Amino acid sequence: MITMYVTYAGDAGTRFDRGHWIGVHLPLVLECWGPYGLISAAGFFPAGDGAGLIAICPCLFRDEAAVAAALAAPESKTIMDDVGKFTDVIPQRWLARPI
């Protein structure tokens, strides 16, 4: 398995609708990418000021090929179009490979 972390950077003044992200966006991610090998996705908010990090979503995929398939899928546009509904932040993606 492989984890893709989606991170959102900002500060206390950054628009980020936590309710939409957890209640609408994450279920959308699971619906759209599940058929391509997404196993789970969760949302976390750092304690304190987050050192510029306001939210993080670890997405657990079957393997690296599943990540590539999901990102290339036509359903990815639906996911990206939803981002503007809860934040102005451009999400960053990071792959964590087991060592």
Steps between C-alpha positions, in 0.01 A plus 500: 500500500601861452382823661442824317485794740298801387596806702354848531725783618377826646438689822212609723375735227491238223152403381450130571152358560573196718140381489492489120841336482411220743130460414500552123848500350648191663197283416529631142867399490410150621219469246708623206830326572376185674456314171864577413649354819447758775453304822442783749521876548482698824523865602719638778555847640827574683489617859626850572594722210598205280816683393322607182324167448123533542384154388635168376333204332680166484362299207592132518521335157546137399829584324677773304326397176166564673611853591596569139171355372293705744679826422458437124133401533229728358342507848801696630355813338193465724726486806709799392189704413375450858817643661397861431178442693686465832834683458715728286808289582659296222544153651842337483544124447778287644565128460636305795667177398581228752869452563 
